[in-house]
Amino acid sequence: MRGPGAAAGTEHGDPLPVTEPSKRQPQQRKQVLLRLDPAVYEAVARWAGDELRSANAQIEFLLRRALAEAGRLPGEAGPLPRRGRPPGGSAPRPPSA
């Protein structure tokens, strides 16, 4: 294993710009692999369907609720993403009969 080397010289091109913490883009949602017992997943998926959520949204909802009840939900945690199609361009409406 090599140790830390010297700073890159000009032969490596222009240095990458460093952004200030206040100018950072909003953080992307974290993707994780979650292994669940199949029976537990099926129960969560049925519950999610009853509440018109995806299984993923239901798991996040339950985790946030458990964290809040335990007093461990971080203050910087944003709100749950809204369900449905993201806002944007208007989709054409079907003709009314």
C-alpha positions in Angstrom: 0.0 0.0 0.0 1.4 3.4 -0.9 1.4 6.3 1.4 0.1 9.8 0.6 2.0 11.3 -2.3 2.9 14.8 -3.2 0.3 17.3 -4.5 -0.5 16.9 -8.2 1.5 19.1 -10.5 0.4 21.0 -13.5 0.9 17.9 -15.7 -2.4 16.6 -14.4 -4.5 19.5 -15.8 -6.6 22.0 -14.0 -7.6 21.3 -10.4 -11.2 20.4 -9.7 -13.3 23.2 -8.3 -14.3 22.9 -4.7 -17.8 24.0 -3.8 -18.7 25.7 -0.6 -20.9 23.7 1.8 -23.7 26.3 1.4 -23.6 26.0 -2.4 -23.9 22.2 -2.6 -26.7 20.6 -4.5 -29.5 18.9 -2.6 -28.4 15.5 -1.4 -29.6 12.6 -3.5 -31.7 9.9 -1.8 -29.6 7.0 -0.5 -30.0 3.6 -2.0 -29.6 0.6 0.2 -29.9 -3.1 -0.3 -32.3 -4.5 2.4 -32.7 -8.2 3.0 -36.1 -9.1 4.5 -37.8 -12.3 5.4 -40.2 -13.0 2.5 -43.2 -13.1 4.8 -42.3 -9.8 6.4 -41.9 -8.2 2.9 -45.3 -9.6 1.8 -46.9 -8.1 5.0 -45.3 -4.7 4.3 -46.3 -4.8 0.7 -49.9 -5.6 1.5 -49.9 -2.8 4.1 -48.4 -0.4 1.6 -51.1 -1.3 -1.0 -53.8 -0.6 1.6 -52.3 2.9 2.0 -51.6 3.5 -1.7 -47.9 3.5 -1.2 -45.0 1.5 -2.7 -43.3 -1.0 -0.4 -40.3 1.2 -0.4 -42.3 4.3 0.6 -44.0 2.2 3.4 -40.6 1.0 4.7 -39.3 4.6 4.8 -42.6 5.8 6.5 -42.3 3.1 9.2 -38.6 3.8 9.8 -39.2 7.6 10.1 -42.1 6.9 12.5 -40.0 4.6 14.6 -37.1 7.1 14.7 -39.5 9.9 15.7 -41.0 7.9 18.5 -37.6 7.0 19.8 -36.5 10.7 19.6 -33.8 9.8 17.1 -35.2 11.4 13.9 -32.5 13.9 12.7 -33.6 17.5 12.5 -32.1 17.8 9.0 -34.1 14.9 7.7 -36.4 16.3 5.0 -40.1 15.6 4.7 -41.2 12.4 3.0 -41.3 12.8 -0.8 -44.7 13.4 -2.2 -46.5 10.5 -3.8 -47.4 10.4 -7.4 -46.0 11.9 -10.5 -43.4 14.6 -9.9 -44.4 18.2 -10.7 -43.5 19.4 -14.1 -45.0 19.6 -17.6 -48.7 19.1 -17.9 -49.7 15.8 -19.4 -52.4 16.0 -22.1 -55.8 15.2 -20.8 -58.1 12.7 -22.4 -61.0 14.2 -24.3 -64.1 14.4 -22.1 -67.2 12.6 -23.4 
